[in-house]
Amino acid sequence: MKNVFSFIGCLALVLVILNGCRSTPTPANLPANTPAPASVAPSSVSRPTSPEEAAMSEMVSAAKKEGRVTAYSFNMTGDVGNVVSTEFEKKYGVKVEIITGGGAALAERIRTEKRMGTTVADLMDANTFQISGIKDIGATVSSQELPVLQEKGVWVVDPWAIDSEKHMLIHTITYTTAYYNTDLVKPGDEPKSIKEMATSKWKGRMTAIDPRQTTGLSTVFPTLLARKLIDLETLKAIGVNDITFYPTTDEPPRALIQGRHALYFMGSTPQMGSLIISSGTSLPVKTMNAEEGTITYNRAVARVKDGPHPNAARLLINWLLSKDGQTVFLQAAGGVPVRKDVPDFTPATLRITPIRVVMPTVDEEKENTRLFREAWLAKLWGR
């Protein structure tokens, strides 16, 4: 019995000690009646927002308040424009109005709006030469602050490669080259250089767009001459080699596909690609990878000064240069992405890794356009 009482006593002492341990001690430096600090539940720690993410969030918010953006565009026509406007509005809730037309006509419209002080356009999408024309009169502004331009290591070509002030931003690379019909050109006889077009091998077998109707040929050959990649005698010989010229841009590629001609020069990759994609079948066409080099004809975009929706314009340009925007646009329009993380949607038979990329400068494009207006190439070829 004595042992039982001893055990009970020890047990009671242990309970008292444990109860004292559970009570919150009063810190020595606080008055005895100071309430104990409340316990704080652990909280999740959020990742710090980067400057680019903060800028993007601010831009999206400001664009949504404006609610719409007006784009003057040479490239976003028809189904391409419908896809771009639909996907952009779906992503950001901002409506896109696209006014299409020739680059020269759109540039003149912006000049008129500037003179009258009633700017309608928020941005212009065209070739770099047409955009440089409105930049020269102070009708564009820089987009160097765009969040997408802060991305490193993602560019095939810098979007601002031809404009250090970052008014004109290249959003698609297009190659201008020659194409041949594989049913009419035997394996091993494929054209390898522009110089070959002056030989008897291609006499009477070539087609092209009339040099008086488009700047295409007037962009390619003067640039190659200026870079000393071909000579004037070769160019003269090409022009008198019984070429069949057509007045419209769609006839030469169709004539090539239909087997009326063996070689078509100088066409663009999106032009040929769209024909092949729309046909839904494999067509007998391949691309020439010229030894002299492949001329790029780049699509570019610029924000218009005093446009009524500046934040929505910035957001649309930023999206066109983003991985998402590049994918949407190029799936619809064709061309080579300016980003490494976007696939090339050009049909496999038309893809090209140029031996040399020749990107005309803005000054060269201006000179080439002057030569076109003077019909220099047409006169050289006796047309």
Buried (B, 14 or more C-beta within 10 A) or exposed (E): EEEEEEEEEEEEEEEEEEEEEEEEEEEEEEEEEEEEEEEEEEEEEEEEEEEBEEBBEEBBEBBBEBEBBBBBBBBBEEEBBBBBBEBBBEBBEBBBBBBBBEBBEBBBBBBEBBEEEEBBBBBBBBBBBBBBBBBEEEBBBBBBEBBBBEBEEBBBBBBBBBBEEBBBBBBBBBBBBBBBBBEBBEEEEBBEBBBBBBBEBBEEBBBBBBBBBBBBBBBBBBBBBBBEBBEEEBBBBBBEBEBBBBEEBEBBBBBBBEEBBBBBBBBBBBBBBBBBBEEEEEBBBBBBBBBBBBBBBBBBBBBBBBBBBBBBBBBBBBBBBBBEBBBBBBBBBBBBBBBEBBEBBBBEBBBBEBEEBBBBBBEBBBBBBEBBEEEBBBEBBEE
